[in-house]
């Protein structure tokens, strides 16, 4: 087996949590013989300083050629006007239409138990850089008026719905479609129509429909009742932060961006400039995102060793979290990024 992973260390806490993630992947490689190799690709503020762009065409071509991608968080808000958002470019360029965001309570003694996964449509919706053939989906007809266009297509809704129902077959066989069709009758109406159509192909999976504002409240009340949640881009973005926080914190929330031929591991959170450079960022989200990537590679290649390695990393993270001495400050502890990675590596090696 030979697997080349492109690694983009990102900005802010990105390089710190990427280092921790690579240490865990190297340990998994030693335990399972995965044949992993890593290709470093410049991105973000460091790439801008070296090459004058936050993301070059050459970098995109290298990502396309890799077997999988690990993309650490980016400080996109700090980029100079006109500089590309690498995350958006990669999602669009590789047609990564599904943003898969699991929220699982892993902390010892957690008051709430939850194990859900949000399937967020990733290529259209209310994102100004994704909705137009030319120009921006956000514009100002006058100095005192700003407009944003939200694009919803049947094909994009059907493929995210299909991904969600496929996932549900291997879980608790329940899909919750989140929408606002009571107000956005055409756009969210089309989304619901597409989901219902796909549901017809999965008679053993139940479908429920929940309005997005109610969903925000239901998650707080009892997130344990949800299994697979499917929704449009912006709702999924917001609800997954909420679910991540309910499961223990943003620092624990992983994600995988998936298309037909590519997958990119990327934590839900951003570059956390307030704690960058101090070695105290929680690396769990990116480590678990890397595990999701190995799982995807395992399914794609029919290679059980990769799936085993993914499960072992997940179990090692849960084992490390069981000891509060490993917890980083966001979890109320005084542990470090490197210390947590060491604990995961030790658990893996056991
Ligand atoms: P953020 O997610 O970076 O931080 C929000 C809060 O959560 C901060 O208090 C931060 O310290 C904490 N936090 C986040 N991840 C953590 C971790 N692993 N360990 C411990 N604490 C953690 O969101 P914010 O501050 O709104 O954005 C900062 C920058 O990140 C902006 O430039 C934004 O554009 C960018 N961003 C990038 C994303 C990406 O690359 N996928 C996603 C979201 C934001």
Boltz pocket constraint, residues with backbone or C-beta under 6 A from the ligand:
constraints:
  - pocket:
      binder: B
      contacts: [[A, 13], [A, 17], [A, 72], [A, 73], [A, 74], [A, 75], [A, 76], [A, 77], [A, 78], [A, 87], [A, 250], [A, 251], [A, 266], [A, 267], [A, 268], [A, 269], [A, 270], [A, 271], [A, 272], [A, 273], [A, 274], [A, 275], [A, 280], [A, 281], [A, 282], [A, 283], [A, 285], [A, 330]]
      max_distance: 6.0
